[in-house]
Amino acid sequence: MAADIDLKAAINAVSDVVQNRPRPIREFDQIYMKTGDMVMQSEFVANWANGKRLAFIGDGDSISVCVAYLHARKIVDYGPSMITVFDFDERIVGAINRFADRERLENLRAVLYNCIEALPPTKDFECFYTNPPWGASNNGSSVNLFVQRGIEAVRYQGEGMIVIADDEELDWPAEVLYQVQSFASERGFFVSRMMPRLHTYHLDDAPDLRSCNLVIKSRPGNPIGPESVSIGDGERLDNFYGRDAQLRVKYVREKKRLDYGRANESEYEFEIVEREEEE
């Protein structure tokens, strides 16, 4: 992280973003990165994608919002020229767009999208970022689908940052890393940088599991690839969110409320103070 960053201001800004985002749905591997790691990750992404058009293929962590917000608040003096988030969770899409509107982040927007569908017509992006389901139960197939959409977003010409599990104590993260690197290589991308065992998560059943930044870049002269298409049904959807957890939900729909940012009444109840009656 850059030495001249006001760390307190950066942490407070990221705290604003954390307060805004919806609670994770564990069924869909929405596992949020811890706040300190979010601060460092957001600064790195802002620098990496400085001046570029950046696509997020999913963004439960709200790193996209942190990147835009840190730049808008002048905590960092660099950042992407445009950020578009594609996510199937309408709660996340709504939270991002409301925050962007409230804070006047004119270069940030989110659209509802599921990676099983073809990418919607968009402006060409120069880089993409994704922190997908990590593929422990499907040999990295779920990761590769998100990576495929990212590569399509940059039209096979650009860079991508993939955040996936990285743990020396387990075999499956190494196998997934191998599969993802092979997948990217087949599409004309090479690994330009890897930052191992970098991030920690709020993950009850594996609190020590970490993830890495895997940065890929298109080789010189890489041809523009085919148009994005829907994948339909098939084996790529099996175990998508874990063992026996097939991708079956197209969108998570948001229940409209007027009290965003406050505790939902279904989360609590009151126990009233009992007062003695006066004689």
C-alpha positions in Angstrom: 0.0 0.0 0.0 1.3 3.5 -0.9 3.1 5.1 2.0 1.5 8.5 1.6 -2.1 7.2 2.0 -4.0 8.5 5.0 -4.7 5.1 6.5 -7.4 6.4 9.0 -9.3 8.1 6.2 -9.0 5.0 4.0 -10.4 2.7 6.8 -13.2 5.1 7.5 -14.1 5.3 3.8 -14.2 1.5 3.5 -16.2 1.4 6.7 -18.9 3.5 4.9 -19.0 1.0 2.1 -19.2 -2.0 4.4 -22.1 -0.3 6.2 -23.9 0.1 2.9 -23.6 -3.5 1.5 -26.2 -6.2 2.1 -25.5 -9.2 4.3 -24.0 -12.2 2.5 -25.9 -15.3 1.5 -23.7 -18.2 2.3 -25.5 -20.5 -0.1 -24.0 -18.5 -3.0 -20.5 -18.3 -1.6 -20.9 -14.7 -0.7 -18.1 -14.6 1.8 -16.8 -11.1 2.6 -13.2 -10.1 2.8 -12.1 -8.6 6.1 -12.0 -4.8 6.3 -8.3 -4.3 6.7 -7.7 -6.5 3.6 -10.4 -4.6 1.7 -8.5 -1.3 2.3 -5.2 -2.7 0.9 -7.0 -4.5 -2.0 -8.9 -1.4 -3.0 -5.8 0.8 -3.1 -4.0 -1.8 -5.2 -6.9 -2.2 -7.6 -7.2 1.6 -7.9 -3.5 1.8 -8.9 -3.6 -1.3 -11.2 -6.6 0.0 -13.1 -5.7 3.7 -13.1 -7.3 5.6 -16.0 -8.9 2.4 -17.4 -12.4 1.1 -18.0 -12.9 -1.7 -15.4 -15.5 -4.4 -15.3 -16.4 -6.3 -12.1 -17.8 -9.8 -12.8 -19.6 -10.0 -9.5 -18.8 -7.9 -6.4 -20.2 -9.0 -3.1 -17.2 -7.5 -1.3 -18.0 -4.0 -2.8 -14.4 -3.5 -3.8 -15.7 -1.6 -6.8 -17.4 0.9 -4.5 -14.3 1.2 -2.3 -12.1 1.9 -5.3 -14.4 4.7 -6.7 -15.0 6.2 -3.2 -11.4 6.3 -2.2 -10.7 8.2 -5.4 -13.7 10.5 -5.1 -12.7 11.4 -1.5 -9.2 12.2 -2.7 -7.7 9.6 -0.4 -6.0 8.2 -3.5 -5.3 10.3 -6.5 -5.7 7.5 -9.0 -8.4 5.1 -10.1 -10.3 3.7 -13.0 -12.0 6.1 -15.5 -15.2 3.9 -15.4 -16.4 1.0 -13.3 -19.3 -1.3 -14.2 -20.4 -4.1 -11.9 -22.2 -7.1 -13.2 -23.9 -9.1 -10.5 -26.9 -11.4 -10.2 -27.9 -10.2 -6.7 -30.3 -7.3 -7.0 -29.5 -6.3 -3.4 -25.9 -5.7 -4.3 -26.8 -3.9 -7.5 -29.2 -1.6 -5.7 -26.8 -0.9 -2.9 -24.0 0.0 -5.3 -26.2 2.3 -7.4 -27.8 4.0 -4.3 -24.3 4.6 -2.8 -23.0 5.9 -6.1 -26.0 8.3 -6.4 -25.7 9.5 -2.9 -22.0 10.1 -3.1 -22.1 11.4 -6.7 -19.7 8.7 -8.0 -20.5 9.3 -11.6 -18.0 6.7 -12.9 -19.6 3.8 -11.0 -22.7 1.8 -11.9 -24.1 -1.7 -11.4 -26.3 -3.8 -13.6 -28.2 -7.0 -13.0 -26.6 -9.9 -14.7 -26.0 -13.7 -14.3 -22.8 -15.2 -15.7 -24.7 -18.1 -17.3 -26.1 -15.5 -19.8 -24.2 -13.8 -22.6 -22.8 -10.4 -21.5 -25.1 -7.5 -22.4 -23.9 -5.1 -25.1 -21.4 -2.8 -23.3 -18.5 -0.4 -24.0 -15.2 -2.1 -24.4 -13.4 -2.6 -21.1 -9.6 -2.6 -20.6 -9.5 -4.8 -17.5 -11.7 -6.9 -15.3 -11.9 -8.0 -11.7 -13.6 -11.1 -10.2 -13.8 -12.8 -6.9 -15.9 -15.8 -7.9 -17.0 -19.0 -6.2 -13.7 -20.7 -5.6 -14.5 -24.0 -7.2 -13.5 -26.4 -4.5 -16.1 -28.9 -5.5 -16.0 -28.5 -9.3 -12.3 -28.4 -10.1 -12.4 -24.6 -10.7 -15.2 -24.7 -13.3 -17.1 -21.9 -11.5 -14.0 -19.7 -11.4 -13.4 -20.3 -15.1 -17.0 -19.2 -16.0 -16.4 -15.9 -14.3 -13.0 -15.6 -15.9 -14.5 -16.3 -19.3 -17.0 -13.4 -18.9 -14.2 -11.2 -17.8 -12.1 -12.1 -20.8 -15.1 -11.5 -23.0 -15.7 -8.1 -21.4 -12.2 -7.0 -22.4 -12.6 -8.7 -25.8 -9.5 -10.8 -25.2 -7.3 -7.7 -25.2 -6.4 -6.5 -21.7 -5.8 -7.6 -18.1 -7.8 -9.3 -15.4 -7.5 -9.8 -11.6 -8.8 -13.0 -10.2 -9.2 -13.5 -6.5 -9.2 -17.2 -5.6 -8.3 -19.5 -2.7 -4.6 -20.0 -2.0 -3.6 -22.3 0.9 -0.5 -24.5 1.2 -2.3 -26.8 3.7 -4.9 -27.9 1.2 -4.7 -29.7 -2.2 -7.8 -28.2 -3.9 -6.7 -24.6 -4.1 -3.5 -25.6 -6.0 -5.6 -27.7 -8.4 -8.0 -24.8 -9.0 -5.1 -22.4 -9.6 -3.7 -24.8 -12.1 -7.0 -25.2 -13.9 -7.6 -21.4 -14.0 -4.1 -20.7 -15.3 -4.6 -23.3 -18.0 -8.0 -21.9 -18.9 -6.5 -18.4 -19.3 -3.6 -19.6 -21.3 -5.8 -21.4 -23.8 -7.4 -18.0 -24.4 -4.2 -16.2 -25.0 -3.6 -14.8 -21.4 -0.5 -15.3 -19.2 0.0 -14.8 -15.5 1.8 -11.4 -15.2 1.7 -11.3 -11.4 0.7 -13.4 -8.4 0.3 -12.1 -4.8 0.0 -15.3 -2.7 -2.1 -15.8 0.5 -3.0 -12.2 0.7 -6.7 -11.9 1.9 -8.6 -13.2 4.9 -12.4 -13.7 5.2 -15.3 -13.9 7.6 -15.6 -17.7 7.1 -16.7 -19.6 10.1 -15.8 -23.1 8.8 -12.4 -22.2 7.5 -11.2 -18.9 9.3 -7.6 -19.4 8.2 -8.3 -19.9 4.5 -6.8 -17.1 2.4 -7.0 -16.0 -1.2 -4.5 -14.6 -3.7 -4.5 -12.0 -6.5 -3.9 -13.8 -9.8 -3.3 -11.1 -12.4 -3.5 -12.2 -16.1 -2.7 -10.3 -19.3 -3.3 -10.9 -22.9 -0.3 -11.8 -25.0 0.9 -9.4 -27.7 -1.2 -9.8 -30.8 -3.9 -11.9 -29.1 -6.8 -12.1 -31.5 -10.3 -10.7 -30.5 -12.3 -13.7 -29.4 -15.8 -14.9 -30.2 -19.0 -13.1 -29.1 -20.3 -13.9 -25.6 -23.0 -16.6 -25.6 -25.2 -18.2 -22.9 -24.0 -21.5 -21.6 -27.4 -23.1 -20.9 -27.5 -26.2 -18.8 -24.9 -28.8 -18.3 -22.0 -30.0 -16.2 -20.5 -26.5 -15.7 -23.5 -25.7 -13.4 -23.0 -28.8 -11.2 -21.5 -28.1 -7.7 -21.2 -24.5 -8.7 -21.5 -23.1 -5.2 -20.1 -26.2 -3.5 -20.8 -30.0 -3.3 -24.4 -30.8 -4.6 -25.1 -27.0 -4.9 -26.1 -26.5 -8.6 -26.5 -23.0 -10.0 -30.3 -22.8 -10.1 -31.1 -19.2 -9.2 -31.0 -16.7 -12.0 -31.3 -13.6 -9.8 -31.5 -12.7 -6.1 -34.4 -10.2 -6.0 -34.4 -7.3 -3.6 -37.4 -6.7 -1.4 -38.0 -3.0 -1.5 -37.8 -1.2 1.8 -37.5 2.4 2.9 -35.1 1.7 5.7 -31.8 0.8 4.0 -28.9 0.9 6.3 -31.0 0.1 9.4 -31.6 -3.2 11.1 -34.6 -5.1 9.8 -37.4 -5.6 12.3 -37.2 -9.3 11.6 -33.8 -9.3 13.2 -34.7 -8.1 16.7 -37.4 -7.8 19.3 -37.8 -5.5 22.4 -37.9 -6.6 26.0 -39.6 -3.8 27.8 -38.5 -2.4 31.2 -41.0 -3.3 33.8 -41.9 -0.4 36.1 -43.4 -0.8 39.5 -46.8 0.7 39.8 -47.1 3.7 42.1 -49.2 3.1 45.2 
